[in-house]
Amino acid sequence: MESLTLPSYAKVNLFLEILGRRTDGYHELRTLFQTVSLHDELHFQKTSRGIELQVEGMDLGNPEHNLVYRAAALLARRFLPGAGAFIRLNKRIPAGAGLGGGSSNAAVTLAGLCQLWDLPLRTQQLLPLAAELGSDVPFFLVGGTALGLGRGDLIYPTIGPDTRWMIILYPGFTVSTAEAYSLLSSQLTSAEKCHKITSLCLLLPFRQGGAQHFFNAFEETISGRHPEIRELRECLLKSGALAAQLSGSGSAVVGIYPSRAKAEWALSRIERHAWKAYLVERVDRATYQRVLYRQKNPA
C-alpha cells in the first residue's frame, strides 16, 4: 500500500467522574466515551524520507510536538526503524475543547501506519503504545461506546445509548486539562473509593439510553471559571436537548436529542448565536472499526 486516507473521529464523554489522585500522579476516573461523526482527516503516503507532518485547518505549532508525529515516530522506532511516511492532517475538531481530537489523531496514526507499512499488529499490541501517548488514545483504537477506567486508558466496550443525534457547541476558547484538574482538586473524592463497584454501576443506565444520567465532574468548577459554559448548556436545553453537559474538561458542551429532526430544528435556532455548532451522529463500534481498519478484524 502506497497511500491511505482515514477519518479521525471526535469523542464526547457521556459520564465522567474523577475519584482521586493516584500514586503515579494521574487521576483515577470513571468515564463513558462515545465516538461521534465530527472528524479530522489523515492522509498517509509512504516515503523514504522519515516522518513528515503537514497540518492544515489550524495552527498547532511545531509539527514534531504534535501527537501524530509522536505516534508515527514511536511506532517506527518500536517496530520498523527507518520507515518513512508523509502525513497530512486536516483539522476540523476544535483543539482544547474536550473532544479528544489530538488523541484520536494519534490512535488513527498508529492504525493507519500499520496498514501503510504492512505491520501485522493487532489492537492489543497497539494499546500499550497508545497509552504511552495519552490517556484517551487507547479508546480511539476501539471506538463506539466504551467504559474508560484507571486514568481513562483501560477500555471496556459496552452498548451505546438509544439516542443517536447530538449538537456540540464550541464557545471559541479552550480549557486546559491542567487548569480543569487544579480547579477540581479540592473536591475530589477519597482515593479509597477508586475501585468500588458502585462507581461503575452509575454508568450502566446508558445501556438503556438514559440521558438523565449525564454527569461530568468538571461541570460546576469549569462553569464557575467560565460562565459562558452555562450559557451553552442552557441554550441546548431550551432548544429541546434531553440533556446537556460539558465534554471532558471542556470547553465544548454536548446536547443529546431524541431525533435527527429535533436536532436539526434546534441547530437552526442555535446558529443565530456566535458559537460554533456541530450537528453530529453517534458512531457505533462496528462502523468505527470497519472504517478505521478497512474491513479487517482488529481484535
N, C-alpha and C positions, 0 to 999 in steps of 0.2 A: 504494500500500500504506500503510495507516494504522498497523498494528502487526505484530509478528513476535516469535516466541519460538524460541530456539535453545539446544541444549546446548553446553557448553564443556568439552571432554574433557581429562582429565589425560594426562600422558605419564610413561613410565619411560625410563631410559637402560639399554639392554642392554649397552652398551660405552661406556666413557668414559676417554680418555687425554688428559692435559694435557701438551703438548710444550714449553712455554716461554712467556716473556713477549714480546709483540710490541712493535714500536717505538711503536705507538699507545697502549700501556698495557694493552691487553687481553691475554688469554692465548690462544695457539694451541691448538686442541683437535681431537680426532677423536672423534666420538660416533655411536652408533646410537640414534636416537629411535624410540619406539613409542607411539602413542596407545592408551589403554585406556578401558574403559567408565565408570569413575568420572568424574562430571561435575558442574559447576555448571550453572546455568541463567540465561540472559539474556533479558529481555523488553524489547523496544524499542517505543516508541509515539511517533509523530510529533507534535510540538508547535510552537508559535511562540514559545516562551519560552527558547530557547537550550538548553544541555546541562544536564540534571539527572540525578543518580545517587542511587539508594537501594540500600543494601546490607542484605541480610537473611541471617541464619545465623551471622554472626560480626562482631566489631568490627574494622574495618580502618582506623580513624582517619578523617581528613579526606577526604571523597569526592573533592575536587578533586585530591588527590595520588594517587588510585587510577589504575591503568593503563587502566581502562575509560574514565574521564573524559578522561584524557590522549589516548587513541586517538581518541575521538569529537571532541575539540577540534581535534586535528591534522588529521583528515580534513575537517572542516568548513572549517578555515582554508585548506587547500590547494585544495579542490575545490568547496565550496558555502558561502561565507561567509554567516552569518546563519541557517543551517539549525538546527533545533531537534529535540531528542528527550528524552523521559523514559525513563530506563533503570533497570530493576530487576534487581539481581544477587543471585541466591540461591546462597550459598556452601555447598558440601559438601566441596570439595577442601581438605585442611589447608594452611594457609599455612606457608611456611618449611620445607617437607618435601622439596623436590627433585622435586616432581610437576608443576611448571610451571603452577600454577593461574592466577597473575596474567598470565603470558604468553599462555596460552590465552584468557583473558578479553579481552585486548587484541586478539588476532587475530580472534576472533569478533565483537567490536565493529566492527572495520573491515569485515568481510564482511557483517555484519548491517545496518549503516547504509547500505552501498552499495545493498542491496536496498530498505531503507525509504525512502531518499532518491532512489531510481531513478538512481543514478550508474552509468554504463556502464563501470566499471573492471574490468579483468581482474586475475588473481592477480599477473602480472608487474609490473603498475603499483602494486600494493599492497605488494609485497615491500620496496621502499626505505623506505616509511613504517613498516612492521613492524620493520625493522632499527633505525630511529631509536628505537623504543620499548623494545627489549631484544633481547639476543642470541638468545633462544629463540623470540621472537614469529614470525619468518618460518616456522618449522617448522609452526606451528599454522594457517597458511594452506593447508598441503599435507596434513598428517596421514598416518596409516598408519605405515609403516616407512620411515625415511629416514636417510641419512648426513648428519651435520652437520659441516661443515669450517669453517676460519677460526676465528672466535670462536663458532661454532655457528650463524651466520646464513646460511651457504652451504649450501643444502639440495639433496640429490640422492636422490629417491625410489628405493627398492630393494624387493626381495622380502622379505616378512616371514618369521619363523620358523614352523615347522610347528605348534608348541605354541601354544595359544590362551589357556590359563587360568593366572591368576596370583593370588597373595594379596599385598596390600600391608599392611604393618604400620607403624603410626604410633605412636611412643612417647609422644607428648603434649608434646614440646618441639621447638623449632626450632633449626636450624643456619644461621647467616647465611653467605651466599656469600663475603663478605669474610673471615670467620673461616676458612672452608674453604681459600681460596687462600693466606692467610697461613700456615696450618699446613703447607701443601704446598710452599711456595716453595723451601725448601732442597733438595727432592728432584726438582725439575723437570729434565727432560732438556734438553740444549742446543738452542737455537733453530736450530742448523744442521740439526737433524733434522726441522724443521717440515714440509718439503714432500716428504719421501721417500715413495715409493710404498709401501714396506713398511708404513708406519703405516696405510695404507688396507686393505692385504691382511688385516690382523688382524681386520677387521670382516666380511669376506666369508663365513666359515663359517656365519654366521647365516642365509645363504640356504638352507642345508640344515637349519636349525633347531637349530644347535649350542649348546645351553645350556652345554656345557662351556667355551665361550669367553666367558662372562660376565666382565667386568672393569670395575673402577671405581678410578681412580687416587686418589680421595679416601678409599677404604675404610679403609686402615690408619691414616692420621693422624686421621680423624674418630672411628674406633673407639677410638683411644688417648685422645682427649679425652673421649669419651662412651662408656664401656664397655657401656652398655645396647644400643648398636648391635650388638655381638657377640652379645648375648643374643637379640635379634630374629632375627638371621641363623641362629643355632644352632637356635632354635625352628622356623623354617621348614624347615631341612634335616632335622631329626628328624621332622617331620610328613610327609616324603615329597617335598619340593621337589627337582627335578632340580638346581637351582642357586639361590642367593640372594645378594643383594648390595644395597648402598646404591643409591638412585636419585639421580642428580645429586649435589649436595653434601650430601644428607640433609635431614632426619633419617629419612625413610621408607626402609624396606627392602622389596624385592620378591622374591618367590619364584616360580619358574615350575614348573608342574605338567603331567604328561603327559595328564591328562584332567580333565573337569569333576567327575566322581565323586570322584577322588582329592583334588581341590582342596576340594570340599565336605566330605569327611571330615576333611581337615586343618583346615579352618575350625572345625569342631565341637570340635576339641581346643584350637585356639589361642584361641578365645573365652573359655576359662577364665582367661586372663591379663587384666591390666588394660589392655593395649594396645588401640588401635582397629584393627580388622582389616577389610579390604575384599576381597571376592571380585570379581575383575574379569576381563573378557574382552578380548583383543586386538581393536582396532577397525582394520580394514584401510582402505586409502586410498580405495577405491571407495565403501565405506559412509560414511566420514568426509565425503567431498566431496558425496555425494548428500544427506546430512543438512544440511551447512553451507550448500550453495549451492542447495538446493531443486531438484534435478534439472538445474541449469544446469551447463554445462561451464566450469570456472573457468580452464582452461589457456589 
